Amino acid sequence: MNETYPTVMENTAPSLAERELAISRHIAAPRAKVYQAWTDPKLLVQWFTPPPYLTVHAELDVRPGGSNYIVMRGPDGVDVPNRGIYLEVVENERLVLTDAYTKAWEPSEKPFITICLTFEDEDGGTRYTARVLHWTAADRETHEKMGFHEGWGIATDQLAALAMKA
Amino acid sequence: MNETYPTVMENTAPSLAERELAISRHIAAPRAKVYQAWTDPKLLVQWFTPPPYLTVHAELDVRPGGSNYIVMRGPDGVDVPNRGIYLEVVENERLVLTDAYTKAWEPSEKPFITICLTFEDEDGGTRYTARVLHWTAADRETHEKMGFHEGWGIATDQLAALAMKA
């Protein structure tokens, strides 16, 4: 076995920076409260969507390979179901989920995002960071034009308010 | 929360059958030997590619979220590196890997396959099954035309011979 093999033909994906959208926020609540807002379906439905959208149903099987099923309702009354899976679960610290699979390990119709959440202690509260990774730079751009920053910004305000209250 | 929500607009992916290629074989060797051929890089390089292709390098970090890096060399001397990740690891029983991520959790350029391997006791040996799942029916067809059945057939012969010898 030759250890000095050339790496010819390596498919290099565009840099992560070109495929990432992110939001980071200090939340004046303990990590456990912020994590719980993501993992308890009764809490998630309260903050997950910016109005006039509603989250009307959530099933969250929070373990590696576990599925989630979240139904959002638009102002026109049309329900949009979303299915995904948890890839990594470290309680109160880290949560990774994706829509690339609908359950372990059935590929979805279109892998669009992988969400990497971290919950860190900071100034008596929590540094909450959501990195949203896409497979292509085009998908990142689409997501940004769909209103990522405003939508996730409002949702994160709602998440913070709930965590501080809970 | 209304539990009788309609599931309007659900994106239904094509059935798994349309997106799956599979191979199943009885191997006259214990499960542990067959599993080891997939997880020990010194063994994997011996069986992984049908001639005249060679597997010239393998790094396998076999744990959920761990990466693999496998370099194949064509008869023209050109090296083709492949990067992937393990999604599920149950020693001697089950192994799930994909090229949708190059490491935890960086999306690859093009998610193409998820490989679900099972190793079961059967007639004093092992029932070895590899299900290869694709995101689209078109990718499954491409993979089949690339020679999936012949290629995986020969590789599986080599895997079986190695497991029986080891």
Interface residues (C-beta under 8 A of the other chain):
Chain A: M1 N2 E3 Y5 P6 T7 V8 M9 E10 N11 T12 A13 P14 L16 R19 V45 V56 H57 P64 G65 V71 R73 V78 D79 V80 P81 L87 E88 V96 T98 A100 Y101 T102 A104 W105 E106 P107 S108 E109 K110 P111 T114 C116 L133 H134 W135
Chain B: M1 N2 E3 Y5 P6 T7 V8 M9 E10 N11 T12 A13 P14 L16 R19 V45 V56 H57 P64 G65 V71 R73 V78 D79 V80 P81 L87 E88 V96 T98 A100 Y101 T102 A104 W105 E106 P107 S108 E109 K110 P111 T114 C116 L133 H134 W135
